[in-house]
Amino acid sequence: MKSLYLVIISSFLLVSCFGLIRRLTPNEKIDSFDIQDKKRTYIVHYPKNWNGSPIPLLVALHGRYGSGSSMIRQTKLDILSDSKGFVVVFPDGYKRSWADGRGNTPADEDQINDIVFIESIVKRMIAEGSVDPKKVFLVGHSNGGFMAQRLAVEKPNLWKGVVSVAAQISVFTLKRKAALKTNPVSVGIIAGTEDPLVPYSGGYVRDGGEILSVDDSILRWKEWNQCSDSVNKKSETFKEDLSEIKIDFFRYESCTEDKKVGLIQLNGLGHSWPGETPMIPFINQGKTTKVIDGSKLVWDFMESL
């Protein structure tokens, strides 16, 4: 009996650590679809003091081992939603993963159609009248970031802008782009140069799949969006403890159909969402920071489009 209690307590602590336990606020709801004989759930957060008119939508995809609830805790995008006035949706991945195409996640292994799931959420939100269809955005972290890159390639017409954090283009997504004739879409990448899980210089990721480097990924989007070589550059330096953290911003703005391609390079930082406390303690995610707000960086890019 004692061992059973230990298992229950350990499981509770693990779930709490991942941020899977969270009470809904009065301006939130859980909704779902039945897809491939599976119930797929997501949390919708409406901004406080919303008057019911159509407003922007941000879809936020968690990383591997995460959930919609953990993405809320990680990013605090619900708080940003309240201050900026956009709806944010936090979908739950299949077995805490997304079928981003690299092959090794539970969602990929079980051939889950996350393209249909995410697209269905967006279409439902537009149909209910709460969302401006011309202002739909997507962000993903890690496994969710690779999924965001795949969705940018396969469903570009859904999005006004897509940002991936700690993820870039995978070889799978590169091949999908070569096989499809799709429209341009504005894309941003936020990446730590010392990410131990998703190498900035490309190669192979721990959870499977070959990926391009961040620089090559930006060049690919620059090519796909027919951007000129003109680039806007700036840097910001943040003081943290006894050290400094430098962020470099690169923006290609002279692209077809007024699209943009951006890179936010987090020098010396690792895999974590900027500003968060890592929720997976048994995996080294590299250097973290408390002085950089990743969610603000994401929304600043979206607002600029």
ZIPE-V566902 format. One record per pair of residues at least 24 apart in sequence whose ideal C-beta (glycine too) atoms are under 7 Angstrom apart, sorted by sequence separation. I is the first residue (numbers start at 1). J is the second residue. D is the distance in whole Angstrom. If there is no record, write none. Layout:
<<I	J	D> <I	J	D>>
This chain:
<<68	92	5> <136	160	6> <137	161	5> <138	162	5> <139	163	5> <140	164	5> <141	165	5> <142	166	5> <146	170	6> <149	173	5> <153	177	5> <230	254	5> <245	269	7> <43	68	4> <67	92	5> <135	160	6> <141	166	6> <142	167	6> <161	186	4> <162	187	5> <163	188	4> <164	189	6> <165	190	5> <166	191	6> <189	214	6> <227	252	4> <42	68	6> <43	69	7> <91	117	7> <134	160	7> <139	165	7> <150	176	7> <154	180	7> <156	182	5> <157	183	6> <159	185	6> <160	186	7> <166	192	7> <228	254	4> <91	118	7> <140	167	7> <153	180	7> <156	183	5> <163	190	7> <227	254	6> <58	86	6> <60	88	6> <156	184	7> <189	217	6> <227	255	4> <57	86	7> <60	89	7> <67	96	6> <153	182	6> <156	185	4> <166	195	6> <189	218	6> <226	255	6> <55	85	6> <56	86	4> <57	87	5> <58	88	5> <59	89	5> <60	90	5> <61	91	6> <66	96	6> <91	121	6> <222	252	5> <225	255	4> <226	256	4> <55	86	6> <62	93	6> <65	96	5> <167	198	6> <225	256	6> <55	87	6> <57	89	7> <59	91	7> <64	96	7> <89	121	6> <166	198	5> <45	78	5> <64	97	6> <114	147	6> <118	151	6> <152	185	5> <264	297	6> <47	81	5> <48	82	5> <187	221	5> <225	259	5> <227	261	6> <47	82	5> <152	187	6> <45	81	6> <89	125	7> <115	151	7> <119	155	6> <122	158	6> <225	261	6> <61	98	6> <172	209	7> <47	85	5> <87	125	7> <105	143	6> <174	212	7> <47	86	7> <115	154	6> <119	158	6> <170	209	5> <171	210	4> <222	261	5> <262	301	6> <47	87	7> <115	155	7> <170	210	7> <171	211	7> <184	224	6> <221	261	5> <46	87	6> <64	105	7> <170	211	5> <184	225	4> <45	87	7> <169	211	7> <184	226	7> <44	87	7> <45	88	5> <87	130	6> <100	143	6> <168	211	6> <169	212	5> <218	261	6> <87	131	6> <102	146	6> <168	212	6> <245	289	6> <44	89	5> <98	143	5> <218	263	5> <247	292	7> <260	305	6> <97	143	6> <98	144	6> <100	146	4> <168	214	5> <245	291	7> <18	65	6> <20	67	5> <22	69	4> <42	89	6> <43	90	4> <100	147	4> <177	224	7> <245	292	7> <18	66	7> <42	90	6> <169	217	4> <18	67	7> <20	69	6> <42	91	4> <98	147	4> <101	150	6> <168	217	4> <214	263	7> <240	289	6> <19	69	6> <20	70	6> <22	72	6> <42	92	6> <100	150	5> <240	290	7> <19	70	3> <22	73	7> <41	92	5> <169	220	6> <240	291	5> <18	70	5> <238	291	5> <19	73	4> <238	292	6> <19	74	7> <142	198	7> <59	118	6> <59	121	7> <59	122	7> <57	125	6> <102	170	5> <101	170	6> <100	170	7> <102	172	6> <101	172	4> <184	255	7> <101	173	6> <184	256	5> <193	265	6> <184	257	6> <186	259	5> <193	266	7> <198	271	6> <57	131	4> <185	259	6> <186	260	5> <187	261	6> <188	262	4> <189	263	5> <190	264	4> <191	265	6> <192	266	4> <193	267	5> <194	268	6> <196	270	6> <197	271	5> <54	129	6> <101	176	7> <184	259	5> <191	266	7> <193	268	6> <194	269	6> <195	270	5> <196	271	7> <36	112	7> <54	130	6> <55	131	7> <56	132	6> <188	264	7> <190	266	7> <194	270	6> <195	271	5> <36	113	6> <40	117	5> <54	131	6> <55	132	6> <192	269	4> <35	113	7> <54	132	4> <57	135	7> <63	141	4> <64	142	6> <192	270	5> <42	121	6> <56	135	4> <57	136	5> <58	137	5> <59	138	5> <60	139	5> <61	140	4> <62	141	6> <63	142	3> <64	143	4> <192	271	6> <57	137	7> <63	143	5> <35	116	6> <56	137	7> <58	139	6> <63	144	5> <35	117	6> <62	144	5> <61	144	3> <33	117	7> <61	147	5> <33	120	5> <61	148	6> <196	284	6> <197	285	6> <196	285	7> <196	286	5> <195	286	6> <194	286	5> <194	287	6> <192	286	6> <105	207	7> <102	205	7> <104	207	5> <104	208	3> <190	294	7> <103	208	6> <104	209	7> <166	271	5> <102	208	5> <103	209	6> <102	209	3> <190	297	6> <165	273	6> <188	301	5> <186	305	5> <142	271	7> <165	294	6> <141	273	5> <163	298	5> <163	301	6> <161	301	7> <161	302	5> <64	207	6> <161	305	5> <160	305	6> <139	298	5> <137	302	5> <75	273	6> <74	273	5> <75	276	7> <74	276	5> <74	279	6> <70	279	6> <65	280	6> <80	295	5> <84	299	6> <77	295	5> <75	294	7> <76	295	6> <80	299	6> <75	295	5> <19	279	5> <18	279	6> <17	279	6> <17	281	7>>
